[in-house]
């Protein structure tokens, strides 16, 4: 078949229209799937038409790839026209289609669940059939990542975590965390194939996507991290442009990024990796305090981690070139800017639990509460800055960040009513409802808020009855976050703030509370960390 033309300008609406054209033949007796079955148990034998798969794959790279930036688009589509052994395996293609189709349930009649079941079936069959270690492929790791992401958006959290765990173990068996020369010298790891720079970069990017998902699972669910950062010997990913254009750019390691303190300019993907690592480690230390006290471990636990604490005890800032602002609205930067204040909130929540137990001064608890509200305000500012963005381009875990911020306001309003915070909470709740147009994950967060905070039940029930929110389609013109007049906000800010100041990207955490928990109230210099 001819090589599909790769669109560089995000013409996914055109692809959706082409899918509709393909599906319009259904009324004439044709079907987008040869042998299609509506029953899940029989659907594992279905064979979708090639042009139908290709259109879904185009949408994937246009909309979803930005959240999972591990595959080379040009090479992927060129490989489709190659011989069977060189083509992308069916399990990878089906996983891509499952995740993409789940975002267009009203347009794509082939259930995304059927694609998902087919992907898992093909993948598990391949694992059973190929029993040798050297039969493991990069495509298997990539498929488990996409499958895990799909399961996350469908609220199958336990399944998602296990799928990511499989991706982690595959990447470790392949030695993706090691440079080629080290991998070649280890007997237990099969020698890496002879790859050019693009092939090696795709391996690195796949590993770093897996690394981030491991870290985010730990932050969001209080699960232990699997990957030890000290075992990683590869460089961080280069920019998306350099990768997709095969420019052969160079990068630095995670350790070097932490040491250089702003003297290097990282790609948005690399910055996400660094932030995921820093936030997850800080949260891990906050949570481990109580565990070590319970298990009788020496109270000098925090002292033994002084070097890590020194690294993290700074005013953490997103690098200037990655800041979401009125003049830099790149949707890829939203998640980078929003995950840090969300993690800051989690750190303070974890610390507060132990602080209340061990009788920390009330003033510090009030300061911690203030810091959480400030972090929630930063999340709202970022969301308002990108209020007109396409929902399909927003990282799925942004919904979790919105939930974390909403919980802060809901808790604050329990003790002290505030009209401004009421409006902020309503904005966040409306945002969650709008994000439901892409995947049902926000529904879980709305249910959690309803159960945890009785004072906002009426707000959520009122929004549920709003037809304008419940009927939003991700492919419609309404598929945006709550509308917001950013220009008016910027004008009002100039009255009290310097618009060029780090208003919503200065993600410093108040470590004073954590210092008290370790009985070492030491004064440290707040040094900005811009990588």
N, C-alpha and C positions, 0 to 999 in steps of 0.2 A: 504494500500500500504506500501511497506517497507520504512523505514526511509532513505531519501537520504543521501549519504555519503558526509560529509562536508570536502571540500578541504581547507587545512590551508596554502598552499603555493602559492596561487594566480594563479591557473590553469584556468584562464578565457578563454585562447585561446582554451583549450580543450573543454570547454563548448560551445564556438562558433562553433567548429567543430561538436559537437554533435547536435547542433541546425541545422546545415547544413544537417546532416544525416537525422534528422527528416523531414526536409523540402524537401529532395530529393525524398521522397515518393509522393510528390505532383504530379509529372509527371505520376504516376501510378494510379491517381484517388483519392488519399487520400489528406487530408488537415490538416495543423496544428491546424485549428480551426473547430470544429463541428458547423455548422450553421453560418459560417463566411460570412460576407457581406462586400463588398467594400464601400457601401454607408454609410456615417456616421450616418444618421438617422436610418438606419436599424441595425447598428452594435451593438447597445446596448443590443441585445439579443444573441450575439455570446457566444460560450462556448469553449475556447481554450483547447487543449489537456493538461492533467496534466503534462506530461513530458516536454512539451514545456514551460509551466509556470515555472517549477522547474529550468530548465536550465537558463532562464532569471533571476530568483531569485538568483542563484549562481553567475552569473556575477555581479548582483547588489551588493552583499556583498563583492565581490572581487575588484570591481572598484569604485562603487559609495558610498558605505557605509562610506568610510573614510571622505567624505565631509559632511555626515549627520550621525554621529556616535551615533545613539540613540537606536538601536535594538540589542538584544542578538541573535547572529547567530545560535548557537546550539539549543536554545529553539524554535526559529522561525521554523527551519526545522523539529524539532521533533513534533511540534504542527500540522504540515501538515498532519500527519498520524492519528491524533486523531479524535474523533467524531465531527460532524458538528459544534456544539455549541462551541467547544474548539479550532477549527481551526482558522487560521487568516481569517478575513472577506474578501470577494471578493474585496471590494473596496480598501483594503490595497494591496492586491496582484496585482490588475490591475494597481494601481498607480506605484508600483515598476516596473512592466513590461513596463509601458509607458515611464518612465524615462530611463530605460535601453535600450529599443528598439530605443529610439531617438538617441542613440549613435552609433547604427549599422543599419542605414537606408538601406544600400545596401545588408545586409545579412538577416534582419528580414522583411519578406514580409507583415506581419500583421502591418498595420500602427500604429505607436506610438500614433497618434491622436485618433485612435479607442480605444486603451487601455485607453487613457486619458478620452475620453467621457464616456466610460463604468464605470471608477472609479468614476467620478463625479456623474453619474446617480445613481449608487448603494449607494454612500455616502449620497446623498440628499434624496433618498428614505428611507434610514435608519433613517435619522433625522426626516422626516415627520411621519414615522411609530411609532417611539419611542418618545412619548411626555413627558415622565417623566424625571426629572433631573438626577435621578440615572441610567438612561439608557445610559448616556454618557460614552464612553470608551476611554482608552488610544489610541487604534487603530485609532479612529476618529481623534484625534489630530495628530498622526503620519502621517496619510493619507493626511491631509491638508498640512502638512509640505512638503511632497513629491510632492503633486500636485502643491503647490506654487513654489517649486524649478523647476519643469517641466515648469510651466508657465513663470518663469523668464528666463530660457534658451531658450524658444520659443519666447521671446520678448513681452509677454503679461504682461506688467509691472503692469497695473491697476488691472488685475485679480490676479496676484501673490500677490500683497499687500493685497487684500481683503481675499485671501485664508490664508495668514499668520495671518491676523486679526482674522479669525475664529479659527485658531489653538491657538492663544493667549487667546481668550475668553474661549475656551474649557478647556485649562490648568488652567485658573483662577477659573472656576466653579468647576473643580476637586480639586482645592487647591494644585496643584503640586508645587507651590512656598512656601508651608508651610510644616513643619514636621508633621509626622503622628499624634502625640499627640494633636497638635493644630487643625488639620483638623477634628479630631474626636469630638472635643468640640464645633465646630461651627455648628449651626442648618442649616444655609443656604448652607453648603457644605456637601454633603452626605459622610458618613463615608468611609474611604479607606478600600479596601479589604485587607484581611490578606495575606500579601506578604512576601516572604523571601528577603534576601539582594539583590539578582539579580533583583527581581521584583521592589524593591524600587529604585535601581540604574537606572533601565531602565526608570522609571518615572522621576527621576532627570535629566537624560541625555536628555530625550525628552523636558523637560522644558528649559534646557539650549540651545538646538538647536533652539528652538522657540525664546528665548531671543536674541541670536546672530542674527537671521534673522531680528528681530525687529530693532536691532541696525544698521545693515548693510543697511537696507532700509532707515533709517534716514540719514546715512552718504552719501549714493549714490544718494538719491533723494530729500534731504532737507525736508523730511516728519517728523512730530513730532513722538517721541517715545511713545509707548503705555504702556509698562511695567515700573513701578516705582521701581527702584532698592532698595529703602528703604522698600518695602513690602516683599522682598525675605528673607526667613529664612532657606533655605536649604543649604547644602554644595555643593561645586563645584564637578564636575565629577571626578572619579578616572581615572587611565590610562586605555587605551583600552585593554591592556593585562590582567589587573586585572579584568576588567569587563567580557571579553569573557571567561576567565578561572574560573570565579566565586570565586575569591580569597578573597573576603570580605575585601578589603582595606578601609582605612579611608581617609577623606579629610577635608578641611577647608571651611569656608564661603568666599564669595566675599569680604566682609568687612575686614576679617582677612588677605586675600591675599594682599590687598592694604596697610594694616598697617605694615605687617611683613617686607616689603622692602628687599626681597631676602633671608630671613632666612628659607624659605620653598622651596621645590622642587615640582612644579606643573606639572601635566600631560600636554601634548600638547593641549588637548581639554580645560582644565581649563585655560591655558594661553591664548587661543583664546578668551574665555569668558572675561577674565580680560582686554585684549587689546581692544576688541570690546566695552566694557563699557567705558574705559578711552578715547578712540579716539572719540566715539560718544558724550560723555559729553563735551569734549574740543571743538568739532566742534559746538555743541549746544550753548555754551557760546559765541563763536565768531560770530555766526549768530544772536544771540539775542541782541547784542549790538545795531544794527541798528533798530530793532523792538522796543526796549524800548525807543530809542530816538524819534522815530516817534510817539509813543503812549503817550509820555509825562511822562513816568515812571521816578522816581527819578534817577538822574545820579549816585547815590550810589549803583546801581545794582551790579556792579562788587565787590564793597566792601562787600556786603551782601553774596557774594560767595567766600570770601577769603579762607576759609578752603579747598574748592574744588580746587581753583587755586593753593594753596600751594602743594596739592597732585600731581597736574599735571605739575607744573612748575619745571620739573626736566629733566635730560638727561635720557630719557627712553630707557632701554636696554632689549632685549630679554634674558631670563635666559640662562646661559651658556649651559645647557644641551639641549636646544632647538634651538641653532644657526645652520643655514644652512652654511656648510663650506665644504672644500675639503675632510674632513674626516667624515662628517656627512651629508649625502645626502638624508635623509629620506624625501620622497615626502610629507608626512603629515605636515612637518614643513614649507613648502614653503609658504603656505597661512598665517601662523602666522607671519613669517618674512616680508612678503611683504605688509600686510594690514596696518602696522603702518606708513611706509614712505608715503604710498598713502594717509592716513588720514592727515599726516603732511602737505602734499601739499594742501589738501582741506582746512585745517585750515588757512594756509597763504593766500590762494586765497580769502577766506571769509573775513579775516582781511584786506586784501589790498583794497577791495571794499570800506570799511568804512574809511580806512586810507586816500585814495585819496579824499574822500568827505570832510573830516574834516582837510585836510591840514597838514598831518603828514610829518615830514622831509623826503626829498628825499633820504637821506642816509639810513634810515630805510627801505624804499621801495626797494632799491637796495639790502640790506641785506636779505630781505624777498625773493626776486627773487633768490639770491644765495642759500638760504636754500632749495628752491623748486628744483633747479637743482641738488643739492647734494642728496636730497631724491630720485629724479628720477634716479640718478646714482646708488643708493643703490638697487633700484628695478631691474635695468639691471644686476647688479652683481649677485643678487640672481637667476635671470632667466638663466644667463650663467652657474651658478653652477649646475643647474639641466637640462641642455639643452638636455640631452639624456633620460629624463624621459618620461614615457608613458603619452600621453595627457589625457587619460581617468582617470588617477589618480589625475589630477590637479583640484583644486577647481574651480567651474564655475566662481566665482567672481574674480579670478585672471585676467580674461580678462578686468574687469573694472580697476584694478590696472595698467595694461599695458596701457590702454587708458589714464588714468590720467597722467602717466609719459610721454606718447607721446605728450599730449597736452602741457606739460611744454616745451619740446624741440621745438615744432612747434611755440609756442609763442616767445621763445627766438630767434629763427632764423628769425623771422619777422623783428627784429630790428638790429640784428648783425649776419652775416653769420659766421659759424664756422664748419670746416670740421669734427672735432671730434663729435660735436653734430649732424651733418648730418648723420654720421654713426650710432650713438646711436638711432636716430629717425628711420632710416631704419631697424635696428634690431628689434625695438618695433613693427613697422608696419608688418614686416614679421612674428613676433610672433603672432600678431592678426590674420593674414591670416591662420597660422597653427592651431590656436585654433578653427577656424571655422570648422575644421574636426570633432570636438566633438559636438558643438552646434552652432546655428546661432547668438548667442548673440554678438560675436565680430563684426558681420556685421553692427549692429546698431552703434557701436562705430566708425567703419571706416567711415560710412556715416556722423556721427556727425563731425568727423575730417575734412572731405571733405568740409562740409558746413561752418565750423567755421574758417578754415585756408586755404585760397586760395593758399598759397605758397607751399602746399604739395599735391595739387590735382594731379599733374603730377606723383608724386611718387606712389600714391595709384592706379592710373589708370594703371601705368606700372606693378605694382604687380598683378593687376587683370587680366592682359593678360599673366601672367606667368603660363604656364600649369603645371609646377612642383608644384606650390602652390595651384592652383584651383582644382587639381585632387587628393589631399591628402585624404586618408581614415584613419579614426581613428584606424582601425584594421590592417593597413598595417605597414610595417617596417618603413615607412616615418612618422608615427604618433608621431613625437617628436617636440620639440621646435627647433628654428634655431641652427644648429650645432655650437659648439664653443670649441676652444682648451683651456680648463680651466688650464691645466698645464702651458701653455705658459703665461697665464695671471698671475698665481701665481708667476712664476719666475720673470716676469717684476715688480711685486709689491714689491718683496723683495729688489729691488734697492732703493725704497723710503719709503716703509712702513713696519712696523712690521707685519708679516703675522698672528701673534696671536692676534693682536690688534682688537678692535671692528670696523673693517673697514666698514662692511655693515650691522651692526645690532645696531649701536649706534644711536637710533632714537630720538635724542633730538630735540625739537622744539624751535624756537626763540620766546620767549614770550615777548621780549622787545617791539615789535610792539603792542602787545595786551595791554601791560602796559600803553603805551602812549595813547591808545584809552580810557582808563579809567582815564586819567589824574593823574596817580600815578606811576611815574617812580621810582620804588623801586628796589634795588639790592638784589637778592636772591642767596642763595648758590645752585649751581647745584649739586644735589645729585642723583647718579644713582639709578634707580628704577628697580630692578631685581625681583620684587615680594617678 
